[in-house]
Amino acid sequence: MSERTNRFLGDTPGRVLLKLIIVSLVVGVVMSAFNWSPMDIVYGVENFVRRIWNLGFGAIEGFASYLLLGAAVVVPCFIILRILNYRR
């Protein structure tokens, strides 16, 4: 059981706890220096996801317009070629 726990955590539980305490202290100092709060990070991630979401639908709209523009030429040509090959 101990080996599975160490493999899951990446090290012994004591060392992992010590590393987490040190990293948490450093991150807390940096966030305090920039006057950031955890909610600022949550709001930033939320705004980022919304902007990506909105850009995604804009990209899909552009893709669909290119697809329809190309289909307006390709589909009739395909049908004409199929009709011409059907006679043979």
GROMACS elastic network, one bead per residue, 0.5 to 0.9 nm:
[ bonds ]
;  ai    aj funct       b0    kb
    1     4     6  0.52109   500
    1     5     6  0.62524   500
    1     6     6  0.86822   500
    2     5     6  0.50578   500
    2     6     6  0.61326   500
    2     7     6  0.85611   500
    2    12     6  0.86137   500
    3     6     6  0.50479   500
    3     7     6  0.60847   500
    3     8     6  0.85398   500
    3    12     6  0.89089   500
    4     7     6  0.50505   500
    4     8     6  0.61061   500
    4     9     6  0.86088   500
    5     8     6  0.50645   500
    5     9     6  0.61159   500
    5    10     6  0.82618   500
    5    11     6  0.83717   500
    5    12     6  0.78177   500
    5    13     6  0.79153   500
    6     9     6  0.51719   500
    6    10     6  0.55970   500
    6    12     6  0.51805   500
    6    13     6  0.69293   500
    7    10     6  0.50688   500
    7    11     6  0.67240   500
    7    12     6  0.85298   500
    8    11     6  0.80491   500
    9    12     6  0.71226   500
    9    13     6  0.70155   500
    9    16     6  0.70847   500
   10    13     6  0.87043   500
   10    16     6  0.76996   500
   11    14     6  0.82553   500
   11    15     6  0.65283   500
   11    16     6  0.61349   500
   12    15     6  0.54547   500
   12    16     6  0.62005   500
   12    17     6  0.86361   500
   13    16     6  0.50851   500
   13    17     6  0.60504   500
   13    18     6  0.86153   500
   14    17     6  0.51128   500
   14    18     6  0.62443   500
   14    19     6  0.86816   500
   15    18     6  0.50206   500
   15    19     6  0.61384   500
   15    20     6  0.85436   500
   16    19     6  0.50919   500
   16    20     6  0.61120   500
   16    21     6  0.86128   500
   17    20     6  0.50916   500
   17    21     6  0.61960   500
   17    22     6  0.87276   500
   18    21     6  0.51341   500
   18    22     6  0.63016   500
   18    23     6  0.86786   500
   19    22     6  0.51955   500
   19    23     6  0.61279   500
   19    24     6  0.84204   500
   20    23     6  0.51868   500
   20    24     6  0.58858   500
   20    25     6  0.84639   500
   21    24     6  0.51047   500
   21    25     6  0.61388   500
   21    26     6  0.87344   500
   22    25     6  0.51523   500
   22    26     6  0.63410   500
   22    27     6  0.86844   500
   23    26     6  0.51354   500
   23    27     6  0.60794   500
   23    28     6  0.84096   500
   24    27     6  0.51390   500
   24    28     6  0.59232   500
   24    29     6  0.85720   500
   25    28     6  0.50640   500
   25    29     6  0.62364   500
   25    30     6  0.87103   500
   26    29     6  0.52017   500
   26    30     6  0.62804   500
   26    31     6  0.86218   500
   27    30     6  0.51118   500
   27    31     6  0.60157   500
   27    32     6  0.84190   500
   28    31     6  0.51384   500
   28    32     6  0.59969   500
   28    33     6  0.85068   500
   29    32     6  0.50876   500
   29    33     6  0.60933   500
   29    34     6  0.87559   500
   30    33     6  0.50421   500
   30    34     6  0.63829   500
   30    35     6  0.84854   500
   30    36     6  0.85546   500
   31    34     6  0.52521   500
   31    35     6  0.59094   500
   31    36     6  0.50072   500
   31    37     6  0.68862   500
   31    38     6  0.86641   500
   32    36     6  0.61197   500
   32    37     6  0.78485   500
   33    36     6  0.77870   500
   36    39     6  0.81991   500
   36    40     6  0.61946   500
   36    41     6  0.77438   500
   37    40     6  0.52271   500
   37    41     6  0.68996   500
   38    41     6  0.52172   500
   38    42     6  0.64479   500
   38    43     6  0.87917   500
   39    43     6  0.60483   500
   39    44     6  0.83499   500
   40    43     6  0.51346   500
   40    44     6  0.60000   500
   40    45     6  0.85979   500
   41    45     6  0.61424   500
   41    46     6  0.84980   500
   42    45     6  0.51981   500
   42    46     6  0.61247   500
   42    47     6  0.86636   500
   43    47     6  0.61046   500
   43    48     6  0.84732   500
   44    47     6  0.51747   500
   44    48     6  0.60946   500
   44    49     6  0.86423   500
   45    49     6  0.61385   500
   45    50     6  0.85689   500
   46    49     6  0.52300   500
   46    50     6  0.62118   500
   46    51     6  0.86888   500
   47    50     6  0.50595   500
   47    51     6  0.61432   500
   47    52     6  0.86002   500
   48    51     6  0.52148   500
   48    52     6  0.62157   500
   48    53     6  0.85127   500
   49    52     6  0.51143   500
   49    53     6  0.59662   500
   49    54     6  0.85722   500
   50    54     6  0.61204   500
   50    55     6  0.85072   500
   51    54     6  0.51220   500
   51    55     6  0.60617   500
   51    56     6  0.84047   500
   52    55     6  0.50212   500
   52    56     6  0.59214   500
   52    57     6  0.87266   500
   53    56     6  0.50222   500
   53    57     6  0.65100   500
   53    58     6  0.87721   500
   54    57     6  0.53788   500
   54    58     6  0.63909   500
   54    59     6  0.87290   500
   55    59     6  0.61339   500
   55    60     6  0.86081   500
   56    59     6  0.50098   500
   56    60     6  0.61630   500
   56    61     6  0.85837   500
   57    61     6  0.60858   500
   57    62     6  0.85641   500
   58    61     6  0.50842   500
   58    62     6  0.62761   500
   58    63     6  0.85946   500
   59    62     6  0.50756   500
   59    63     6  0.60558   500
   59    64     6  0.85229   500
   60    64     6  0.60099   500
   60    65     6  0.85507   500
   61    64     6  0.51058   500
   61    65     6  0.62182   500
   61    66     6  0.87305   500
   62    65     6  0.51614   500
   62    66     6  0.63191   500
   62    67     6  0.85701   500
   63    66     6  0.52216   500
   63    67     6  0.60847   500
   63    68     6  0.86678   500
   64    68     6  0.61074   500
   64    69     6  0.84781   500
   65    68     6  0.52076   500
   65    69     6  0.60722   500
   65    70     6  0.85868   500
   66    69     6  0.50630   500
   66    70     6  0.61086   500
   66    71     6  0.84141   500
   67    70     6  0.52727   500
   67    71     6  0.59801   500
   67    72     6  0.86008   500
   68    72     6  0.61014   500
   68    73     6  0.89453   500
   69    72     6  0.53077   500
   69    73     6  0.71842   500
   70    73     6  0.54903   500
   70    74     6  0.60769   500
   70    75     6  0.83769   500
   71    75     6  0.53946   500
   71    76     6  0.81008   500
   72    75     6  0.61710   500
   72    76     6  0.69858   500
   73    76     6  0.59932   500
   73    77     6  0.64651   500
   73    78     6  0.88166   500
   74    77     6  0.51677   500
   74    78     6  0.60028   500
   74    79     6  0.86383   500
   75    79     6  0.61723   500
   75    80     6  0.86102   500
   76    79     6  0.50660   500
   76    80     6  0.61193   500
   76    81     6  0.85512   500
   77    80     6  0.51060   500
   77    81     6  0.60988   500
   77    82     6  0.85427   500
   78    81     6  0.51532   500
   78    82     6  0.61141   500
   78    83     6  0.86166   500
   79    82     6  0.50799   500
   79    83     6  0.61665   500
   79    84     6  0.86150   500
   80    83     6  0.51245   500
   80    84     6  0.61703   500
   80    85     6  0.86118   500
   81    84     6  0.50642   500
   81    85     6  0.60820   500
   81    86     6  0.84456   500
   82    85     6  0.51229   500
   82    86     6  0.59621   500
   82    87     6  0.89519   500
   83    86     6  0.50360   500
   83    87     6  0.68374   500
   84    87     6  0.57739   500
   84    88     6  0.74672   500
   85    88     6  0.55219   500
